[in-house]
Amino acid sequence: MAKSAAISTRTLNRRFADELGTTPSRRLSRVRVREAQRLLETTNWSIERIARESGLGTAQNLRTRSGDVVGTSPARYRTVFTDGGSEQ
């Protein structure tokens, strides 16, 4: 992103933080976790598949990021906030 904007990474991070209160990587992680939450709510896909589809790559990365962003694991989120998921 910095290269596309013709600015340094440091400047991009500073401006991004000034505008949104976070870094680009944290923002992207949050967006990916939110997508994973949507998939947890609307599908019965495996955690591994949801991790891949949401851009988080692996189930372990999804678990880690979910803990950081939501404060709970994907499996616990699915249990608490959905009826267990439904096939799409």
N, C-alpha and C positions, 0 to 999 in steps of 0.2 A: 504494500500500500504506500509506503514511504517513497519508493522509487517512482510509482505512478504519479504521486503528487509532487515529485521533484523536491523532496525535503528529506532531511536525515531521519533515521528511525527515532532518535531521541526527541527531535522536534515533533514528529508525529505523535509519539506517546504523550508528550507534554500537552499538546493541543487537544488530543483526544480526551485525556484526563480532565483538562479544564472544561471541556464541553459536556462530557458524559460522566465524569467522576470515576472513571475506571480506565484500565489499559485496553488496547485492542484485543489482546489475547484473552483477558478475563471476560470481556464482552462476548467474544466468539464462543468461549466455553459456556457462558450462561445461555446464549441462543441455542447452542447444541443440546444442552440439558433440557431446555424448555421443549425442544422438538422431541427429545426422548420421552419427556413426560406425556406429550400429546400421543405418541405411539403407545406408551404404556396404557393410556386410558382408552385407546380406540382399537387396539389389536391384541391378540394373544401370542404375538411373536415372542421368541426367546429374547432374553436380555442381550445375548451376543448379537443377534440380528438387529435389534434396536440400536445397539452401540454402533454397528456398521452403518445403518441407514441414517442415523442422526449425525454422522461425521465424527463420532468419538472413537471409532476404530475397534476397541476391544471392550469386553464386558468389565474388565478390571478398571479401565480408564473411565467408563461410564459410572461405575460404583464410586470411584474416587471423586470425580467431578460432581456427581449427584450429592455426595456427602458434603462437599464444599458449598454448593449452591442451594440445595434444598434441606440439607441436614438429615437426610435419611437415605437408605439404599433404594435402588429401583424396585426391588421385590417388595419391600415394605410400602413404598409409595403406591404400587399397583394394588396391594391388598387394602390399604387404608382409603385411597381416593377413587377406587373403581370397584366394579363388581367382579373383578378378576380378568377383565379384558374380553373382547369378543372378536370372532374371526372376521377378517375383511376380505 
